[in-house]
Amino acid sequence: MSQIPVAKPVLDEHEVEAVRRVILSGWVTQGPEVAAFEEEFADFVGARHACAVSNCTTALHLALKAVGVDAGDEVITVSHTFIATANAIRYCGAVPVFVDIEKDGYNIDPDLIEAAITPRTKAIVCVHQLGMPCDLHRIVAIAARHSIPVIEDAACATGSEILWKGRWEKIGKPHGDIACFSFHPRKVVTTGDGGMLTTANPEYDRKFRLWRQHGMSVTDAVRHGSKQVIFESYPELGYNYRMTDMQAAVGREQLKRLPAIIARRREIASHYTEKLSSAADVELPNEPTWARSNWQSFCLKLASYLDQRDVMQELLDRGVSTRRGIMNIHLEGAYSEPGSHRVVTSLQQSVAAQQHSIILPLFAQMEGSDVTCVVEAVQASVSPHLAIERVG
């Protein structure tokens, strides 16, 4: 029996030819392909500036550094996200302050943000988890009242949209101060690995470009094309956070096919919703009327009397791969040390989401028969024979 994977990147001869073109050009590191990818990505999301980097973790680090996060500061975010979100905060010497997620979703609960704000708060990092947009209207308004910058961890949200002042706009315009994207193979757009920062602030963009290349005053492209001898300088500490032209060439091809990919993913998510809506043992993900998800992942919340591991094993035995719900950073060993983080409220919803949720297969190449197989496997796997002993 063939196994249906959780995810599969959409790659073919177009990406192969793009990489071949770059290799034969002789310029394989950050260069003209990166510049073109940045321009095309900015145009796609509607941003004034886009800066490509090596991955989303480095993007988050530069974003936090740009808004002034430093040692001893606090940054409000969620524990219910990939560990990189909080790691980037700690790279700055700052402390992640965790608040809980919404009861009916997997994103930060805006009702809990203001109680977490202190004089040490320097930023809010909201995560568009699983590709579902956060309630940016409320988050941005709260941040504005307290003059706190908003960084969007949009790692999963390339192509997702939000209804903003009566118009549908892409995540990454951005609606906060800076948005950070990932192009890991698990994401809807992949360059093998890679990241992007978008902003409306030209000074932030200037800093990103300086810091991503060791703080070097002159880029390789400028120096290479100059008719005069140029000696670069290094006025401040920088990093090696560059994207290669080979990655960017792949990204440009991915952007061309992105609308069709998202359309297909939304079609599959709609099918899951329709076919599983009558299942009493699972809770379906909620897409607010003001959001259009790219459905990077489709996450089911299991009834409390179902054992997560047993259900996942049953699905695997039926040929369907799954993943457990998103991790909680505060439960990891790297955050067990005193002072590594601060928790403001109960993280009950976050913990429940990790312990009782599973992520179903969803990728654009899924055939109708694959979707039907997943639906039937879920229906069979959450049947009462798998339930652990119920109270009463």
Secondary structure, 3 states (H helix, E strand, C coil): CCCECCCCCCCCHHHHHHHHHHHHHCCCCCCHHHHHHHHHHHHHHCCCEEEEECCHHHHHHHHHHHCCCCCCCEEEEECCCCCHHHHHHHHCCCEEEEECECCCCCCECHHHHHHHCCCCEEEEEEECHHHCCCCHHHHHHHHHHCCCCEEEECCCCCCCEEEECCEEEECCCCCCCEEEEECCCCCCCCCCCCEEEEECCHHHHHHHHHHCECCCCCCHHHHHHCCCCCCCCCCCCCCECCCCHHHHHHHHHHHHHHHHHHHHHHHHHHHHHHHHCCCCCEECCCCCCCEECCCCCEEEEECCCECHHHHHHHHHHCCECCEECCCCHHHCHHHCCCCCCEECCCCHHHHHHHHHEEEECCCCCCCHHHHHHHHHHHHHHCCHHHECCCCC
